[in-house]
Amino acid sequence: MTPSTPSTGEGHHRRTGQAALVDPLGARRAPGDPPWDVYLTGTVFLDIIFTGLDSAPVRGTESWARGMGSSPGGVANMATALARLGLRTSLAAAFGDDHYGEYCWDALEQGEGIDLAASRTVPGWHSPVTVSMAYEGERTMVSHGHEPPPEEPAPQHAPYARAAVASLTPGRRAPWIAQAASRGTRIFADVGWDDTGAWDLAGLADLEHCEAFLPNAEEAMRYTRADCPRAAAQALTEHVPLAVVTLGAEGAYAVDRRTGESAEVPAIAVEALDPTGAGDVFVAGFVTGTLAGWPLADRLAFAGLTAALSVQEFGGSLSAPGWCEIAAWWRRVQSVDGQDPEALRRYAFLQALLPPEETTPWPLRRAVPTIGFGRSA
């Protein structure tokens, strides 16, 4: 059982690089620490999200959506989620020199306080775009983009950071992962769908440098040939110290080979508006709890909570919750009659972390339908 939660009901606000209200690593910071808590690299998309569709689009017909939002997407989803949880975040990505690229750069650097010193603008390269359609708790996406020109290489050496989040690609190594791990950076990895159909763990060569691997249940079972997600997580610990398998509506399960500990936390029941980016927010929550030194079950609960809050807003990156939203959720669920006391105790660790009730709400930027409203003279 987990506490049920009402919709967040937050409005659309803007933010201009403000610091998060909570520093989850405050007690662990010391002189000589890396300048960044988390480093990421990947592709930034402009996401255009349609919500409120009654069903999947039907061939030969026109569908009208009741809601729409635009926001940075792709690797920006996780970068924003990490920054909103108070982690000092560095992102290396290519940005087009079109209006979409300018908007995404501004939203991440000025709006979220993400360091883009390792990023670059590519002249004449248009921004990748994804259209996401959310319906019946699922989503369908159509994307378009091109690789940036070869004369615009990605950084060969990652900035020094406590942790990095890597998206593994079957059959391909990313040299920066081994380089970062050799400097003591803790690598957290996820993986996308294997279009080759091989589902061979040996093809995920960089997994040997990773501390944690966070696939979903289907991916975990295909890679391990296990018949259930929990068995798959156990099998993955032969290849990586910590395996975390997300179970969709059932929550998440994790096994730590180093301690022999396992934990399972059920999902929080919410009415989802848009699931775009929820997996990225989950990873960001888990990384935050791990760097803060929390127990495994608390990390799973926190990751699931942040993901649950994110699906109640439009957009992937700009749906990520901040600490005031987490605090508002905790206060609300305690006030709802009939909550299971045991379920509430599962999240009681939040009490010592959250800002006081009188704190001014953190003005989070939200996805809006239109980019570039006209400016008055």
Disulfide bonds with the S-S distance in Angstrom:
none
